[in-house]
């Protein structure tokens, strides 16, 4: 399954299949600081934590060779 930038949602099982594929997406944990502080262990294993107000700066430094799935609450 190819994920396009316009695709807004991905089902949990589809994400799991992509994680197990040869080209897994980078999973970005962009939960608000308050949500993260309430449950820091509630993220998806292997995800990268980037606070919402830092995403733009983080993205500017990233290579564009890997799909990204953002996770928020």
BELLIN-V677201 format. One record per backbone hydrogen bond with DSSP energy under -1.0 kcal/mol. NH is the residue of the N-H (numbers start at 1). CO is the residue of the C=O. If there is no record, write none. Layout:
# BELLIN-V677201
nh	co
NH	CO
NH	CO
This chain:
# BELLIN-V677201
nh	co
7	4
15	11
16	12
17	13
18	14
19	15
20	16
26	67
28	69
29	48
30	71
36	32
37	33
38	34
39	35
42	39
47	44
48	27
50	29
54	51
58	54
59	55
60	56
61	58
62	59
69	26
71	28
